[in-house]
Amino acid sequence: MSDRHDAYRGIARHYDLQRMDWYAFTYGKRLQTLLTERGLAGSRILDAGCGTGSLAIALSKAGYTVTGVDLSEALLEVARAKDDRKAVRWVQGDLAELDLGETFDAITSVADVLNHLETLDEWERVLGRLALHLAPGGYLFFDAMTCHGLEHLDSYTIHDRENATLILGIIWEPPTRRSTLKLTSFVPADRPGLFERVSETITEWGQPVAAIFERLKRAGFAEIERLWGTSDEPEADERLTVLARRA
């Protein structure tokens, strides 16, 4: 997986136009509550797939010691620029080969990071690497789109922002459980009055929820808790959010 294409290279500078900061606000507050309830306030956190660093920076400002890791050096460049306190350690790396030589009290992986894994074997490999980076009894907090959620996203939409226009075309392929996002952004160019067109294709995959839970167990996690579901049937929710404790 280390030779995978950096799918965010072309759009890294404009990634935050998608307004993903709500993850930092919503999950940051909820995660702090979960950690405080478990005696881990101000603990050491690894943000796996940190992207442009919104969640990592928010947790750092809340008093946590945070390391952010991402495959995309382009996204990390944006994260470093946003980290005005220089309080987060930023690391470029592939989660499937992660080897930081240390453990953390908790690991976060949000905003569909694990949906970039094509197979359940890849899930198990990444989950295994994350487990190795957790202290005994440490917690993994992650979210992922379900197959139902990815199917629901199958659409063509245009989003007007204050200084940009985003065009999103998403195609869901049931046989392969693959979702392909074609993103085109028109953003202000360096020269006044001109706009730059930026395009990128991002692929995600859905996996059966029961199979994900089984791979969590095989990777060394116990006390697996599904959070904030809106349906008794996990597959009926559009998003899966999980808190799992390392055995």
TIKOL-411885 format. One record per residue (C-alpha): z, x, y; residue number from 0; residue in one letter. Coordinates in nm, 4 decimals. Each point is the difference from the previous one (the first is absolute). Last residue first. Layout:
# TIKOL-411885
pt pz Z | px X | py Y | k NUM | r A
...
//
This chain:
# TIKOL-411885
pt pz 2.4620 | px -0.7470 | py -0.6210 | k 246 | r A
pt pz -0.1814 | px 0.0107 | py 0.3337 | k 245 | r R
pt pz 0.0543 | px -0.3274 | py 0.1790 | k 244 | r R
pt pz -0.2855 | px -0.2351 | py 0.0844 | k 243 | r A
pt pz -0.0561 | px -0.2103 | py 0.3128 | k 242 | r L
pt pz -0.3297 | px -0.1871 | py -0.0124 | k 241 | r V
pt pz -0.2314 | px -0.1924 | py 0.2325 | k 240 | r T
pt pz -0.3062 | px -0.1686 | py -0.1499 | k 239 | r L
pt pz -0.2398 | px -0.1652 | py 0.2425 | k 238 | r R
pt pz -0.2309 | px -0.2996 | py -0.0284 | k 237 | r E
pt pz 0.2471 | px -0.1925 | py -0.2126 | k 236 | r D
pt pz -0.1316 | px -0.2036 | py -0.2930 | k 235 | r A
pt pz 0.0151 | px 0.2990 | py -0.2360 | k 234 | r E
pt pz 0.3779 | px 0.0156 | py 0.0483 | k 233 | r P
pt pz 0.0535 | px -0.3574 | py -0.1289 | k 232 | r E
pt pz 0.3179 | px -0.1457 | py 0.1486 | k 231 | r D
pt pz -0.1817 | px 0.0008 | py 0.3330 | k 230 | r S
pt pz 0.0809 | px 0.1205 | py 0.3516 | k 229 | r T
pt pz 0.1123 | px 0.3468 | py -0.1024 | k 228 | r G
pt pz 0.2350 | px 0.1823 | py 0.2343 | k 227 | r W
pt pz 0.0958 | px 0.2772 | py -0.2380 | k 226 | r L
pt pz -0.0775 | px 0.0684 | py -0.3649 | k 225 | r R
pt pz 0.2825 | px 0.2060 | py -0.1482 | k 224 | r E
pt pz -0.0301 | px 0.2730 | py -0.2617 | k 223 | r I
pt pz 0.3462 | px 0.1018 | py -0.1166 | k 222 | r E
pt pz -0.1491 | px 0.2952 | py -0.1888 | k 221 | r A
pt pz -0.2592 | px 0.2672 | py 0.0724 | k 220 | r F
pt pz -0.0970 | px 0.2918 | py -0.2224 | k 219 | r G
pt pz -0.3797 | px 0.0075 | py 0.0060 | k 218 | r A
pt pz -0.0213 | px -0.2223 | py -0.3080 | k 217 | r R
pt pz 0.2080 | px -0.2636 | py 0.1767 | k 216 | r K
pt pz -0.2243 | px 0.0069 | py 0.3066 | k 215 | r L
pt pz -0.3065 | px -0.0169 | py -0.2253 | k 214 | r R
pt pz 0.1340 | px -0.3214 | py -0.1549 | k 213 | r E
pt pz 0.0632 | px -0.1496 | py 0.3437 | k 212 | r F
pt pz -0.3581 | px 0.0814 | py 0.1038 | k 211 | r I
pt pz -0.1314 | px -0.1646 | py -0.3178 | k 210 | r A
pt pz 0.1944 | px -0.3180 | py 0.0756 | k 209 | r A
pt pz -0.1464 | px -0.0043 | py 0.3517 | k 208 | r V
pt pz -0.3591 | px 0.0203 | py -0.1226 | k 207 | r P
pt pz -0.1902 | px 0.2642 | py 0.1995 | k 206 | r Q
pt pz -0.2131 | px -0.0191 | py 0.3145 | k 205 | r G
pt pz -0.2314 | px 0.2730 | py 0.1218 | k 204 | r W
pt pz -0.0786 | px 0.1381 | py 0.3446 | k 203 | r E
pt pz -0.3126 | px 0.1575 | py 0.1487 | k 202 | r T
pt pz -0.0488 | px 0.1082 | py 0.3608 | k 201 | r I
pt pz -0.3398 | px 0.0358 | py 0.1675 | k 200 | r T
pt pz -0.0214 | px 0.1506 | py 0.3470 | k 199 | r E
pt pz -0.1820 | px -0.0586 | py 0.3276 | k 198 | r S
pt pz 0.0589 | px 0.1172 | py 0.3586 | k 197 | r V
pt pz -0.2233 | px -0.1118 | py 0.2869 | k 196 | r R
pt pz 0.0868 | px 0.1622 | py 0.3320 | k 195 | r E
pt pz -0.0062 | px -0.1932 | py 0.3247 | k 194 | r F
pt pz -0.1217 | px 0.1026 | py 0.3441 | k 193 | r L
pt pz 0.1237 | px -0.1104 | py 0.3413 | k 192 | r G
pt pz 0.1874 | px 0.3197 | py 0.0721 | k 191 | r P
pt pz -0.1018 | px 0.3003 | py -0.2156 | k 190 | r R
pt pz 0.2511 | px 0.0915 | py -0.2702 | k 189 | r D
pt pz -0.0973 | px -0.3083 | py -0.1980 | k 188 | r A
pt pz 0.1858 | px -0.3313 | py 0.0032 | k 187 | r P
pt pz 0.0147 | px -0.1614 | py -0.3455 | k 186 | r V
pt pz -0.2444 | px -0.2028 | py -0.2096 | k 185 | r F
pt pz 0.1407 | px -0.0127 | py -0.3499 | k 184 | r S
pt pz -0.1771 | px -0.0659 | py -0.3290 | k 183 | r T
pt pz 0.2014 | px -0.0465 | py -0.3177 | k 182 | r L
pt pz -0.1529 | px -0.0610 | py -0.3415 | k 181 | r K
pt pz 0.2808 | px -0.0962 | py -0.2350 | k 180 | r L
pt pz -0.0680 | px -0.0009 | py -0.3727 | k 179 | r T
pt pz 0.2411 | px -0.1835 | py -0.2294 | k 178 | r S
pt pz -0.0098 | px 0.0812 | py -0.3703 | k 177 | r R
pt pz 0.1534 | px -0.2060 | py -0.2785 | k 176 | r R
pt pz -0.2811 | px 0.1355 | py -0.2212 | k 175 | r T
pt pz -0.1213 | px -0.3360 | py -0.1338 | k 174 | r P
pt pz 0.1324 | px -0.1883 | py 0.3083 | k 173 | r P
pt pz -0.2051 | px 0.1823 | py 0.2687 | k 172 | r E
pt pz 0.1436 | px -0.0702 | py 0.3463 | k 171 | r W
pt pz -0.2140 | px 0.0847 | py 0.3067 | k 170 | r I
pt pz 0.1537 | px 0.0603 | py 0.3435 | k 169 | r I
pt pz -0.1995 | px 0.0276 | py 0.3229 | k 168 | r G
pt pz 0.2077 | px 0.0864 | py 0.3040 | k 167 | r L
pt pz -0.1411 | px 0.0365 | py 0.3507 | k 166 | r I
pt pz 0.2431 | px 0.1443 | py 0.2550 | k 165 | r L
pt pz -0.0566 | px -0.0184 | py 0.3760 | k 164 | r T
pt pz 0.1775 | px 0.2288 | py 0.2430 | k 163 | r A
pt pz 0.1838 | px 0.0309 | py 0.3291 | k 162 | r N
pt pz 0.2279 | px -0.3043 | py 0.0053 | k 161 | r E
pt pz -0.0792 | px -0.0941 | py -0.3581 | k 160 | r R
pt pz -0.2662 | px -0.2389 | py -0.1266 | k 159 | r D
pt pz 0.0080 | px -0.0554 | py -0.3749 | k 158 | r H
pt pz -0.3132 | px -0.1009 | py -0.1918 | k 157 | r I
pt pz 0.0242 | px -0.1316 | py -0.3551 | k 156 | r T
pt pz -0.1989 | px -0.0010 | py -0.3238 | k 155 | r Y
pt pz 0.1917 | px -0.1172 | py -0.3046 | k 154 | r S
pt pz 0.1522 | px 0.0780 | py -0.3393 | k 153 | r D
pt pz 0.3634 | px 0.0381 | py 0.1114 | k 152 | r L
pt pz 0.1121 | px -0.2818 | py -0.2324 | k 151 | r H
pt pz -0.1318 | px 0.1959 | py -0.2978 | k 150 | r E
pt pz 0.2137 | px 0.2961 | py 0.1034 | k 149 | r L
pt pz 0.3079 | px -0.2220 | py 0.0174 | k 148 | r G
pt pz -0.0663 | px -0.1610 | py -0.3367 | k 147 | r H
pt pz -0.0464 | px 0.3425 | py -0.1570 | k 146 | r C
pt pz 0.3349 | px 0.0957 | py 0.1502 | k 145 | r T
pt pz 0.0259 | px 0.2127 | py 0.3126 | k 144 | r M
pt pz 0.2560 | px 0.2747 | py -0.0254 | k 143 | r A
pt pz 0.3485 | px 0.0724 | py 0.1315 | k 142 | r D
pt pz 0.2456 | px 0.2779 | py -0.0610 | k 141 | r F
pt pz 0.3689 | px 0.0902 | py 0.0082 | k 140 | r F
pt pz 0.1176 | px 0.2670 | py -0.2441 | k 139 | r L
pt pz 0.3752 | px 0.0499 | py -0.0225 | k 138 | r Y
pt pz 0.2257 | px 0.2878 | py -0.1014 | k 137 | r G
pt pz 0.2403 | px -0.0257 | py -0.2940 | k 136 | r G
pt pz -0.0664 | px 0.3588 | py -0.1006 | k 135 | r P
pt pz -0.1636 | px 0.1703 | py 0.3019 | k 134 | r A
pt pz -0.3616 | px -0.0994 | py 0.0427 | k 133 | r L
pt pz -0.2852 | px 0.2517 | py 0.0078 | k 132 | r H
pt pz -0.0536 | px -0.0104 | py -0.3764 | k 131 | r L
pt pz -0.0259 | px -0.3790 | py 0.0225 | k 130 | r A
pt pz -0.2803 | px 0.0378 | py 0.2555 | k 129 | r L
pt pz -0.1967 | px 0.2211 | py -0.2370 | k 128 | r R
pt pz 0.0461 | px -0.2540 | py -0.2798 | k 127 | r G
pt pz -0.1089 | px -0.2849 | py 0.2257 | k 126 | r L
pt pz -0.3144 | px 0.1979 | py 0.0816 | k 125 | r V
pt pz -0.0820 | px 0.0583 | py -0.3669 | k 124 | r R
pt pz 0.0841 | px -0.3562 | py -0.0978 | k 123 | r E
pt pz -0.2216 | px -0.1427 | py 0.2729 | k 122 | r W
pt pz -0.2832 | px 0.2321 | py -0.1006 | k 121 | r E
pt pz 0.0329 | px -0.1271 | py -0.3574 | k 120 | r D
pt pz -0.0090 | px -0.3527 | py 0.1406 | k 119 | r L
pt pz -0.3436 | px 0.0732 | py 0.1403 | k 118 | r T
pt pz -0.1773 | px 0.0138 | py 0.3374 | k 117 | r E
pt pz 0.2786 | px 0.1239 | py 0.2249 | k 116 | r L
pt pz -0.0679 | px -0.0817 | py 0.3671 | k 115 | r H
pt pz 0.2110 | px -0.3133 | py -0.0437 | k 114 | r N
pt pz 0.2992 | px 0.2344 | py -0.0125 | k 113 | r L
pt pz -0.0148 | px 0.0588 | py 0.3752 | k 112 | r V
pt pz -0.0292 | px -0.3725 | py 0.0778 | k 111 | r D
pt pz 0.1938 | px 0.0110 | py 0.3288 | k 110 | r A
pt pz 0.3191 | px 0.1440 | py -0.1484 | k 109 | r V
pt pz 0.1328 | px 0.2908 | py -0.2039 | k 108 | r S
pt pz 0.3670 | px 0.0734 | py 0.0623 | k 107 | r T
pt pz 0.2169 | px 0.2486 | py -0.1860 | k 106 | r I
pt pz 0.3792 | px 0.0069 | py 0.0004 | k 105 | r A
pt pz 0.2836 | px 0.2482 | py -0.0464 | k 104 | r D
pt pz -0.2413 | px 0.2927 | py -0.0093 | k 103 | r F
pt pz -0.0639 | px 0.2895 | py -0.2353 | k 102 | r T
pt pz -0.1327 | px 0.3510 | py 0.0483 | k 101 | r E
pt pz -0.2700 | px 0.2363 | py -0.1257 | k 100 | r G
pt pz -0.2764 | px -0.1725 | py 0.1936 | k 99 | r L
pt pz -0.2261 | px -0.0485 | py -0.3016 | k 98 | r D
pt pz -0.2368 | px -0.2952 | py 0.0387 | k 97 | r L
pt pz -0.3026 | px 0.0146 | py -0.2286 | k 96 | r E
pt pz -0.0760 | px -0.3714 | py -0.0262 | k 95 | r A
pt pz 0.1344 | px -0.0508 | py 0.3523 | k 94 | r L
pt pz -0.2724 | px 0.2269 | py 0.1383 | k 93 | r D
pt pz 0.1203 | px 0.2170 | py 0.2867 | k 92 | r G
pt pz 0.0187 | px 0.0724 | py 0.3706 | k 91 | r Q
pt pz 0.3605 | px 0.0314 | py 0.1185 | k 90 | r V
pt pz 0.1608 | px -0.1190 | py 0.3250 | k 89 | r W
pt pz 0.3683 | px 0.0699 | py 0.0705 | k 88 | r R
pt pz 0.1297 | px -0.2620 | py 0.2424 | k 87 | r V
pt pz 0.2135 | px 0.0813 | py 0.3056 | k 86 | r A
pt pz -0.2663 | px 0.1359 | py 0.2323 | k 85 | r K
pt pz 0.1519 | px -0.2278 | py 0.2674 | k 84 | r R
pt pz -0.3482 | px -0.0974 | py 0.1236 | k 83 | r D
pt pz -0.1127 | px -0.0988 | py -0.3497 | k 82 | r D
pt pz -0.3181 | px -0.1795 | py 0.1106 | k 81 | r K
pt pz -0.2040 | px 0.3241 | py 0.0047 | k 80 | r A
pt pz 0.1284 | px 0.0955 | py -0.3448 | k 79 | r R
pt pz -0.0975 | px -0.3412 | py -0.1360 | k 78 | r A
pt pz -0.3525 | px 0.0239 | py 0.1429 | k 77 | r V
pt pz -0.0508 | px 0.3388 | py -0.1649 | k 76 | r E
pt pz 0.1459 | px -0.1472 | py -0.3188 | k 75 | r L
pt pz -0.2722 | px -0.2652 | py -0.0041 | k 74 | r L
pt pz -0.2687 | px 0.2695 | py 0.0126 | k 73 | r A
pt pz 0.1775 | px 0.2067 | py -0.2657 | k 72 | r E
pt pz -0.0394 | px -0.2949 | py -0.2344 | k 71 | r S
pt pz 0.1830 | px 0.0373 | py -0.3310 | k 70 | r L
pt pz 0.3297 | px -0.1027 | py 0.1576 | k 69 | r D
pt pz 0.3613 | px 0.1163 | py 0.0008 | k 68 | r V
pt pz 0.2742 | px -0.0916 | py 0.2464 | k 67 | r G
pt pz 0.3453 | px 0.1589 | py -0.0187 | k 66 | r T
pt pz 0.2862 | px -0.1843 | py 0.1666 | k 65 | r V
pt pz 0.3646 | px 0.0683 | py 0.0787 | k 64 | r T
pt pz 0.1268 | px -0.3438 | py 0.0993 | k 63 | r Y
pt pz 0.1678 | px -0.0764 | py 0.3325 | k 62 | r G
pt pz -0.1808 | px -0.3121 | py 0.1190 | k 61 | r A
pt pz -0.2483 | px 0.2137 | py 0.1952 | k 60 | r K
pt pz -0.0981 | px 0.1623 | py -0.3282 | k 59 | r S
pt pz -0.0526 | px -0.3394 | py -0.1598 | k 58 | r L
pt pz -0.2354 | px -0.1033 | py 0.2814 | k 57 | r A
pt pz -0.1864 | px 0.3318 | py -0.0232 | k 56 | r I
pt pz -0.0537 | px -0.0377 | py -0.3743 | k 55 | r A
pt pz -0.1121 | px -0.3625 | py 0.0407 | k 54 | r L
pt pz -0.2627 | px 0.0781 | py 0.2661 | k 53 | r S
pt pz -0.1153 | px 0.3254 | py -0.1578 | k 52 | r G
pt pz -0.3767 | px -0.0169 | py 0.0347 | k 51 | r T
pt pz -0.0338 | px -0.0309 | py -0.3770 | k 50 | r G
pt pz 0.3357 | px 0.0446 | py -0.1739 | k 49 | r C
pt pz -0.1385 | px -0.0069 | py -0.3531 | k 48 | r G
pt pz 0.3394 | px 0.0793 | py -0.1499 | k 47 | r A
pt pz 0.2733 | px -0.0305 | py 0.2630 | k 46 | r D
pt pz 0.2759 | px 0.2213 | py -0.1396 | k 45 | r L
pt pz 0.3493 | px -0.0911 | py 0.1185 | k 44 | r I
pt pz 0.3254 | px 0.1948 | py 0.0350 | k 43 | r R
pt pz 0.2989 | px -0.2197 | py 0.0901 | k 42 | r S
pt pz 0.1194 | px -0.1405 | py 0.3323 | k 41 | r G
pt pz 0.1308 | px -0.3154 | py -0.1665 | k 40 | r A
pt pz -0.0027 | px 0.0409 | py -0.3783 | k 39 | r L
pt pz 0.3074 | px -0.1972 | py -0.1054 | k 38 | r G
pt pz -0.1939 | px -0.2581 | py -0.1987 | k 37 | r R
pt pz 0.0318 | px -0.2791 | py 0.2578 | k 36 | r E
pt pz -0.1029 | px 0.2544 | py 0.2640 | k 35 | r T
pt pz -0.3155 | px 0.0784 | py -0.1962 | k 34 | r L
pt pz -0.1047 | px -0.3656 | py -0.0275 | k 33 | r L
pt pz 0.0741 | px -0.0648 | py 0.3683 | k 32 | r T
pt pz -0.1937 | px 0.3092 | py 0.1057 | k 31 | r Q
pt pz -0.2899 | px -0.1161 | py -0.2154 | k 30 | r L
pt pz -0.0082 | px -0.3386 | py 0.1670 | k 29 | r R
pt pz -0.0053 | px 0.1501 | py 0.3487 | k 28 | r K
pt pz -0.2669 | px 0.2576 | py -0.0830 | k 27 | r G
pt pz -0.2002 | px -0.2484 | py -0.2068 | k 26 | r Y
pt pz -0.0473 | px -0.2369 | py 0.2921 | k 25 | r T
pt pz -0.0303 | px 0.2509 | py 0.2841 | k 24 | r F
pt pz -0.1914 | px 0.2772 | py -0.1753 | k 23 | r A
pt pz -0.2166 | px -0.2488 | py -0.1867 | k 22 | r Y
pt pz -0.0708 | px -0.1761 | py 0.3297 | k 21 | r W
pt pz -0.1457 | px 0.3319 | py 0.1112 | k 20 | r D
pt pz -0.3130 | px -0.0810 | py -0.2037 | k 19 | r M
pt pz -0.1686 | px -0.1232 | py 0.3153 | k 18 | r R
pt pz -0.3539 | px 0.0686 | py -0.1222 | k 17 | r Q
pt pz -0.0441 | px 0.2020 | py 0.3197 | k 16 | r L
pt pz 0.2422 | px 0.2440 | py -0.1634 | k 15 | r D
pt pz -0.2848 | px 0.1434 | py -0.2073 | k 14 | r Y
pt pz -0.2065 | px 0.1062 | py 0.3031 | k 13 | r H
pt pz 0.0503 | px 0.3754 | py -0.0191 | k 12 | r R
pt pz -0.0027 | px -0.0172 | py -0.3807 | k 11 | r A
pt pz -0.3281 | px -0.1932 | py -0.0229 | k 10 | r I
pt pz -0.2409 | px 0.2643 | py -0.1274 | k 9 | r G
pt pz 0.2472 | px 0.1947 | py -0.2087 | k 8 | r R
pt pz 0.1553 | px -0.3094 | py -0.1571 | k 7 | r Y
pt pz -0.1819 | px 0.0079 | py -0.3330 | k 6 | r A
pt pz 0.1105 | px 0.3560 | py -0.0668 | k 5 | r D
pt pz -0.2144 | px 0.0383 | py -0.3101 | k 4 | r H
pt pz 0.1893 | px 0.0676 | py -0.3215 | k 3 | r R
pt pz 0.0143 | px 0.3625 | py -0.1109 | k 2 | r D
pt pz 0.3751 | px -0.0059 | py -0.0656 | k 1 | r S
pt pz -0.0379 | px -0.2971 | py -0.2335 | k 0 | r M
//
